[in-house]
Amino acid sequence: MREHVGEWPQAEENRVSGPKVLLVVGGGIAAYKSCELVRLIRKGGGDVTCVLTDGGSQFVTPMALAALSENKVYTSLFDLKNEVEMGHIQLSRQADLVVVCPATADLLAKMAAGIADDLATTLILATDKPVLAVPAMNVKMWLHDATRRNVAWLREAGVEVMEPDEGPMACGEFGPGRLPEPEIVWAEIAARFGIAADCEPQPDLLEALEPEDEVEAEARGGNALGSLLSSLIPRKTPRREPVDDAERAGEEAFANDDSAEEPHIEELPPEEEIGPDVVPDLAAPIMAKKGKAKAAPPTDVEALNHTVVTGAGDQLPEVLGQPAVQAAADPLEGQPAFDIDPDHRPLYGRHVLVTAGPTHEPIDPVRYIANRSSGKQGFAIAAAAAALGARVTLVAGPVNLPTPLGVDRIDVISAREMADAVKKALPADAAVMVAAVADWRSKEYAVEKMKKRGSAPPALLLTENPDILAQVAAGKQRPKLLVGFAAETEDVIENAKTKRKRKAADWIVANDVTAVDGKGVMGGDANAVHIVTGDGVEDLPEMPKNDVALALAERMAKALDTIDPRDA
Ligand SMILES: Cc1cc2nc3c(=O)[nH]c(=O)nc-3n(C[C@H](O)[C@H](O)[C@H](O)COP(=O)(O)O)c2cc1C
């Protein structure tokens, strides 16, 4: 279990029904969501007292929070009436839990530095109760080294800092930094008190309101919550203008790149930790959502994109650090035979970066976390791109495959090594991220082999790995065409569309892993994929993985010629 400042309080007999929450509302665009959080806490039987920072009061009014919480809202440290009784100390002690939502970059920095220059930061410093911070900020602010450092420090000190959501932002950029939906925050709070939070996230208000004019929506008496909240926000919410995909790829995604910090790839903050009390939910969907799961799923489902070797003993896992097998003596052995006219070289002059295979995340010198990806699909794509004339860099996890002809291969073991190798391999005209990168790694690496001690197994604490696709998408050297892969078991197209936006990729190639002959993709050489782009969805029929690779490489060549035409 994560260590907290103070113990998470248990539900008490004499409690009405829910927790007493002291909610600090910071000065971020997502502050409007704190209104909904207040509503949810109260609906769940809790009591909320709000403290609004100066910044926060630029986005929501004390009146709105007072009306929703039915409690006085505090804004000033130097309130004489309250300070007769040392009001700020009392406030910090009366609650069961202090929630900072949204926790702006500024608030996180002040909290990490121990600054107490207003009511909110003073009571956060003075409290003896657990503190939950829910960050929300622009992706570059979230990925900035200063914020990384502050978050890491706060977590070290026992503050629970939730992971922000990834996706489109009010400022028009994409990536991690969005405030998690209020329902998710409430569920996080409720879980601490053993309360069932039975509410589903609502569609994001900003997005829900975006396509139409707010005034129009109100006039039509449409979204009641939207109308209420837009009247609570004391200024017009900035809108994202709709942009088509090519425009986004060409302009918006790179608009600030020159001045922007490149995302820090190696040191992403720890995320979820697993306690001994975690019980696997066997009824839950197979696809655990990153940043939302309490524990890693038993295998990385992205591996389903690949041929899977099943059955104990069929193929023993490779020893950590052992180099992958290189090309056999016959240079054509194991190489895909593409039926291509040798003069057909539409990718000539282009650099294509491909990632493939699994990653291995070491636990101790002899053990590691792995997945069943064979890397076949990624290797086939590298081979196809090379066959169409591209210069290809293949960053490969530990697999047992020969290097495709004409391909520069970089072998890596872990996700962080892969992220590093990808960063070094850029720039590229196109990148196809096929690797089944482990979402989680062991938080601690034991230098010595872990020993059995008594009957209690050691706790394996996990931490989140870098999201390589999202980082490449947000980086200075984003390729002109960025393609991700997704394995889906349900709502294939919808999930792929969401992933495309969330990761800011240009295309997502979705595998329907339940669709091939009812047997799934596991163990087979065939694949049925859907290429999801900004223009729509192209469904490819079931075909061998080499053919999928060639079809994709041909489409990439065409797309590159459109995005980046060659000189006549
Ligand atoms: C329109 C607008 C939106 C902003 N949104 C955010 C945000 O989402 N997250 C953030 O950390 N800062 C954001 N800022 C900057 C903060 O408002 C600023 O750092 C402020 O000092 C934070 O105040 P606080 O820490 O008291 O909450 C925004 C500023 C403006 C003008």
Ligand as a Chemical Component Dictionary entry (heavy atoms), coordinates in Angstrom:
data_LIG
# 
_chem_comp.id                   LIG 
_chem_comp.type                 NON-POLYMER 
_chem_comp.pdbx_formal_charge   0 
_chem_comp.three_letter_code    LIG 
# 
loop_
_chem_comp_atom.comp_id 
_chem_comp_atom.atom_id 
_chem_comp_atom.alt_atom_id 
_chem_comp_atom.type_symbol 
_chem_comp_atom.charge 
_chem_comp_atom.model_Cartn_x 
_chem_comp_atom.model_Cartn_y 
_chem_comp_atom.model_Cartn_z 
_chem_comp_atom.pdbx_ordinal 
LIG C1  C1  C 0 -7.267 30.481 -19.328 1  
LIG C2  C2  C 0 -6.253 29.903 -18.395 2  
LIG C3  C3  C 0 -6.279 28.552 -18.169 3  
LIG C4  C4  C 0 -5.338 27.966 -17.321 4  
LIG N1  N1  N 0 -5.396 26.623 -17.118 5  
LIG C5  C5  C 0 -4.470 26.055 -16.312 6  
LIG C6  C6  C 0 -4.500 24.659 -16.086 7  
LIG O1  O1  O 0 -5.369 23.937 -16.586 8  
LIG N2  N2  N 0 -3.567 24.129 -15.290 9  
LIG C7  C7  C 0 -2.584 24.871 -14.711 10 
LIG O2  O2  O 0 -1.736 24.315 -14.020 11 
LIG N3  N3  N 0 -2.542 26.205 -14.892 12 
LIG C8  C8  C 0 -3.453 26.815 -15.674 13 
LIG N4  N4  N 0 -3.413 28.159 -15.877 14 
LIG C9  C9  C 0 -2.395 28.945 -15.178 15 
LIG C10 C10 C 0 -2.837 29.167 -13.724 16 
LIG O3  O3  O 0 -4.078 29.831 -13.695 17 
LIG C11 C11 C 0 -1.796 29.950 -12.948 18 
LIG O4  O4  O 0 -0.602 29.200 -12.867 19 
LIG C12 C12 C 0 -2.292 30.298 -11.575 20 
LIG O5  O5  O 0 -1.270 30.988 -10.884 21 
LIG C13 C13 C 0 -2.666 29.060 -10.798 22 
LIG O6  O6  O 0 -3.269 29.444 -9.626  23 
LIG P1  P1  P 0 -3.460 28.444 -8.406  24 
LIG O7  O7  O 0 -2.222 27.685 -8.290  25 
LIG O8  O8  O 0 -3.799 29.275 -7.232  26 
LIG O9  O9  O 0 -4.547 27.569 -8.698  27 
LIG C14 C14 C 0 -4.348 28.765 -16.699 28 
LIG C15 C15 C 0 -4.354 30.133 -16.926 29 
LIG C16 C16 C 0 -5.281 30.697 -17.768 30 
LIG C17 C17 C 0 -5.256 32.174 -17.981 31 
# 
loop_
_chem_comp_bond.comp_id 
_chem_comp_bond.atom_id_1 
_chem_comp_bond.atom_id_2 
_chem_comp_bond.value_order 
_chem_comp_bond.pdbx_ordinal 
LIG C1  C2  SING 1  
LIG C2  C3  SING 2  
LIG C2  C16 DOUB 3  
LIG C3  C4  DOUB 4  
LIG C4  N1  SING 5  
LIG C4  C14 SING 6  
LIG N1  C5  DOUB 7  
LIG C5  C6  SING 8  
LIG C5  C8  SING 9  
LIG C6  O1  DOUB 10 
LIG C6  N2  SING 11 
LIG N2  C7  SING 12 
LIG C7  O2  DOUB 13 
LIG C7  N3  SING 14 
LIG N3  C8  DOUB 15 
LIG C8  N4  SING 16 
LIG N4  C9  SING 17 
LIG N4  C14 SING 18 
LIG C9  C10 SING 19 
LIG C10 O3  SING 20 
LIG C10 C11 SING 21 
LIG C11 O4  SING 22 
LIG C11 C12 SING 23 
LIG C12 O5  SING 24 
LIG C12 C13 SING 25 
LIG C13 O6  SING 26 
LIG O6  P1  SING 27 
LIG P1  O7  DOUB 28 
LIG P1  O8  SING 29 
LIG P1  O9  SING 30 
LIG C14 C15 DOUB 31 
LIG C15 C16 SING 32 
LIG C16 C17 SING 33 
# 
